Amino acid sequence: NGLFTQFCRIELGKQNYRRVSEFFSTALFHTLSIVALLVLGCYLLLPQLIGVLSDAEEVELFNLTHDYTRIMLLTFLIQVPNSTLRAFVCVDGRPRLVTISIVVSFVLNILLALLFVAVFQLGIEGAAWATLTSDTLGMLILLPYIFSRKCSFRIIPPTSIRTLGKSLGQGIPLQIPQTLNAAALLIINQLI
């Protein structure tokens, strides 16, 4: 998103709103596509992933990790695109709106975690549901601005599956180093 937002700053200075919309849409569709593929892959390999994250011999810990991860994977479908929205709303001159979104999400996460874990006794799943709910509500604060006339850019959907495929082809190689870093950290964590 950093490179896209830098290009957007330049294009906004030139008042080239169509180009900004293209940058924003490309970043958003890259983000959504890649995170959806990663989440799907993680769901398909969830038992193996949990085996790396926790000690399979400790059944209770394995089950807690499974319950938490299963819900947090859904949260990534909100968190990652939300970071793209925040970056572009900031570039568009609305950092206060982004701050409000972050603070509301943070405070709601604390309050909902207390409610779900302490009051409703949902345990670690309650903490994950609190994160998913608060992040979703934080993103909903940004969406009215994104779709308003005040926003300098618009979402331009991909014109075809081929365009989306080309977009993925450009975005996936950029994601590989981050994915490999995460995998290396998991392996090191397991060895320790």
C-alpha positions as CSV (number, residue, x, y, z in Angstrom):
1,N,0.0,0.0,0.0
2,G,2.9,2.4,0.6
3,L,3.9,2.6,-3.0
4,F,0.3,3.0,-4.1
5,T,-0.3,5.8,-1.6
6,Q,2.8,7.6,-2.7
7,F,1.6,7.5,-6.3
8,C,-1.8,8.7,-5.2
9,R,-0.3,11.7,-3.4
10,I,1.5,12.7,-6.6
11,E,-1.7,12.2,-8.7
12,L,-3.9,14.0,-6.2
13,G,-1.5,17.0,-6.5
14,K,-2.1,16.9,-10.3
15,Q,-5.8,16.5,-9.7
16,N,-5.8,13.3,-11.7
17,Y,-8.7,11.7,-9.8
18,R,-9.2,8.9,-12.4
19,R,-5.6,7.7,-11.9
20,V,-6.0,7.9,-8.1
21,S,-9.2,5.7,-8.4
22,E,-7.2,3.2,-10.5
23,F,-4.4,3.1,-7.9
24,F,-6.9,2.7,-5.1
25,S,-8.9,0.0,-6.9
26,T,-5.8,-1.9,-7.8
27,A,-4.5,-1.8,-4.3
28,L,-7.9,-2.8,-2.8
29,F,-8.4,-5.7,-5.3
30,H,-4.8,-7.0,-4.8
31,T,-5.3,-6.9,-1.1
32,L,-8.7,-8.6,-1.1
33,S,-7.6,-11.3,-3.6
34,I,-4.4,-12.1,-1.9
35,V,-5.8,-12.2,1.7
36,A,-8.8,-14.3,0.5
37,L,-6.4,-16.8,-1.1
38,L,-4.2,-16.9,2.0
39,V,-7.2,-17.3,4.3
40,L,-8.6,-20.1,2.1
41,G,-5.3,-21.9,2.2
42,C,-5.0,-21.5,5.9
43,Y,-8.6,-22.9,6.4
44,L,-7.7,-25.9,4.2
45,L,-4.6,-26.5,6.2
46,L,-5.9,-25.4,9.6
47,P,-5.1,-28.6,11.5
48,Q,-1.5,-28.6,10.2
49,L,-1.2,-24.9,10.8
50,I,-2.4,-25.3,14.4
51,G,0.1,-28.2,14.8
52,V,2.9,-25.7,14.0
53,L,1.4,-23.0,16.3
54,S,0.8,-25.3,19.3
55,D,1.9,-28.5,20.8
56,A,-0.4,-31.3,19.4
57,E,0.2,-33.3,22.6
58,E,-1.5,-30.7,24.7
59,V,-5.0,-31.2,23.5
60,E,-6.5,-28.3,25.4
61,L,-4.0,-25.8,24.1
62,F,-4.4,-27.3,20.6
63,N,-8.2,-26.8,20.8
64,L,-7.9,-23.3,22.1
65,T,-5.5,-22.3,19.4
66,H,-7.8,-23.9,16.8
67,D,-10.9,-22.0,18.1
68,Y,-9.0,-18.7,18.1
69,T,-7.3,-19.1,14.8
70,R,-10.5,-20.2,13.0
71,I,-12.2,-16.9,13.9
72,M,-9.1,-14.7,13.5
73,L,-8.7,-15.9,9.9
74,L,-12.0,-14.3,9.2
75,T,-10.8,-11.2,10.9
76,F,-7.9,-10.9,8.4
77,L,-10.5,-10.6,5.7
78,I,-11.5,-7.3,7.4
79,Q,-8.2,-6.1,8.9
80,V,-6.1,-6.3,5.7
81,P,-8.5,-4.4,3.4
82,N,-9.2,-2.0,6.2
83,S,-5.5,-1.0,6.3
84,T,-5.8,-0.2,2.6
85,L,-8.9,1.9,3.2
86,R,-7.2,3.7,6.0
87,A,-4.1,4.5,4.0
88,F,-6.1,5.9,1.1
89,V,-8.4,7.9,3.3
90,C,-5.3,9.5,5.0
91,V,-3.9,10.3,1.5
92,D,-7.2,11.9,0.7
93,G,-6.8,14.3,3.5
94,R,-8.9,12.7,6.2
95,P,-6.5,11.5,8.9
96,R,-8.9,12.5,11.6
97,L,-11.5,10.0,10.2
98,V,-8.9,7.3,10.2
99,T,-7.9,8.1,13.8
100,I,-11.6,7.9,14.8
101,S,-11.9,4.6,13.1
102,I,-8.9,3.2,14.8
103,V,-9.8,4.5,18.3
104,V,-13.4,3.3,18.0
105,S,-12.2,-0.1,16.9
106,F,-9.7,-0.3,19.7
107,V,-12.1,0.8,22.4
108,L,-14.8,-1.6,21.1
109,N,-12.4,-4.4,21.0
110,I,-11.7,-4.0,24.7
111,L,-15.3,-3.6,25.7
112,L,-16.5,-6.4,23.5
113,A,-13.8,-8.7,24.8
114,L,-14.8,-8.0,28.4
115,L,-18.5,-8.6,27.4
116,F,-17.9,-11.8,25.4
117,V,-15.2,-13.3,27.7
118,A,-16.3,-12.2,31.2
119,V,-20.0,-11.8,30.9
120,F,-21.0,-14.4,28.2
121,Q,-18.2,-16.8,29.1
122,L,-17.1,-17.4,25.5
123,G,-13.5,-17.8,26.4
124,I,-10.8,-17.3,23.8
125,E,-13.4,-17.5,21.0
126,G,-15.1,-14.5,22.6
127,A,-11.8,-12.5,22.4
128,A,-11.6,-13.4,18.7
129,W,-15.2,-12.5,18.0
130,A,-14.6,-9.2,19.8
131,T,-11.7,-8.4,17.4
132,L,-13.7,-9.4,14.3
133,T,-16.7,-7.3,15.4
134,S,-14.7,-4.2,16.4
135,D,-12.6,-4.3,13.3
136,T,-15.7,-4.6,11.1
137,L,-17.3,-1.6,12.9
138,G,-14.1,0.4,12.6
139,M,-14.2,-0.3,8.8
140,L,-17.8,0.7,8.6
141,I,-16.8,4.2,9.9
142,L,-14.7,4.6,6.7
143,L,-17.1,3.2,4.1
144,P,-19.6,6.2,4.1
145,Y,-16.7,8.5,3.2
146,I,-15.3,6.1,0.6
147,F,-18.7,6.2,-1.2
148,S,-19.4,9.9,-0.6
149,R,-18.9,12.7,-3.1
150,K,-16.2,14.2,-0.8
151,C,-13.9,11.3,-1.6
152,S,-11.4,12.1,-4.4
153,F,-11.4,8.5,-5.7
154,R,-13.9,5.8,-6.6
155,I,-13.8,2.0,-6.6
156,I,-13.4,0.8,-10.2
157,P,-14.2,-2.9,-10.4
158,P,-11.9,-5.1,-12.5
159,T,-13.3,-5.2,-16.1
160,S,-12.8,-9.0,-16.4
161,I,-11.5,-12.1,-14.8
162,R,-8.4,-11.7,-16.9
163,T,-7.8,-8.2,-15.4
164,L,-8.2,-9.7,-11.9
165,G,-5.8,-12.5,-12.8
166,K,-3.2,-10.1,-14.1
167,S,-3.6,-8.1,-10.9
168,L,-3.1,-11.2,-8.8
169,G,-0.1,-12.0,-10.9
170,Q,1.5,-8.7,-10.0
171,G,0.5,-8.8,-6.4
172,I,1.3,-12.4,-5.3
173,P,5.1,-12.0,-6.0
174,L,5.1,-9.0,-3.7
175,Q,3.4,-11.0,-0.9
176,I,5.8,-14.0,-1.1
177,P,8.6,-12.5,1.0
178,Q,6.2,-11.5,3.8
179,T,4.7,-15.0,3.7
180,L,8.1,-16.6,3.8
181,N,9.1,-14.4,6.8
182,A,6.0,-15.4,8.7
183,A,6.6,-19.1,7.9
184,A,10.3,-18.8,9.1
185,L,9.1,-17.2,12.4
186,L,6.6,-20.0,12.9
187,I,9.4,-22.6,12.3
188,I,11.8,-20.8,14.7
189,N,9.0,-20.6,17.3
190,Q,8.4,-24.3,17.0
191,L,12.1,-25.1,17.4
192,I,12.3,-22.9,20.5
